[in-house]
Amino acid sequence: MFTGIVEETGAVESFVNFGGTWRLRVVARATTQGLAVGESVAVNGCCLTAVSSDQATVTFDVLEETRRLTNLSALGPGSPVNLERSMRADGRFGGHFVTGHIDGTGTVEVFEPRGADHYLGVKGPKGGGRLLVMKGSIAVDGISLTVAEVRGDSFAVWIIPHTIEATNLRGRRAGDPVNLEFDMLGKYVDKILMSQGGPRT
């Protein structure tokens, strides 16, 4: 379980296939401190298990399905990735409940500065609009954000300067894929409505 508060932006050192298994190695600083093998780390919002780490890097095994269904497939050496260790029971809960299970990828439609802030518009996966709620939460590449606009399967969020500086959003451009995790509560409500034959709008 995560909160969507990115701890740092790491950089991909390598992402290679060994005998059918994908292995991702990321250069990081804060994330590696005290990290034990077997712990969970959200990488661009994807919950991955650390299989080895030292003071400067952490390595993950990545399922082919995870690589195929997320924007991890676009990673190469030097790619910036958002990192967050799993939440602690004795820590502050600053974002929203994020499981690290990506619901699908979206495509950046517009990302531009507007005043001191940035405006990010994303086209989500088909049918995803039913899970979007004005002022509700969504995780974009593992970042906890508040939905400001909803238009069908598309949505927009506002990004403050700190988030630009602390995450990989600063390098995003129109056309880029982003990982999306819709709000957990919304998904459960949608499931209940579906099971009762209720409306999905």
Secondary structure, DSSP 8 states (H G I E B T S, - for coil): -B-S---EEEEEEEEEEETTEEEEEEE-STTTTT--TT-EEEETTEEEEEEEE-SSEEEEEE-HHHHHHSGGGG--TT-EEEEEE---TTS---S--B-S---EEEEEEEEEEETTEEEEEEE--TTGGGG--TT-EEEETTEEEEEEEEETTEEEEEE-HHHHHHSGGGG--TT-EEEEEE-HHHHHHHHHHHHTT----
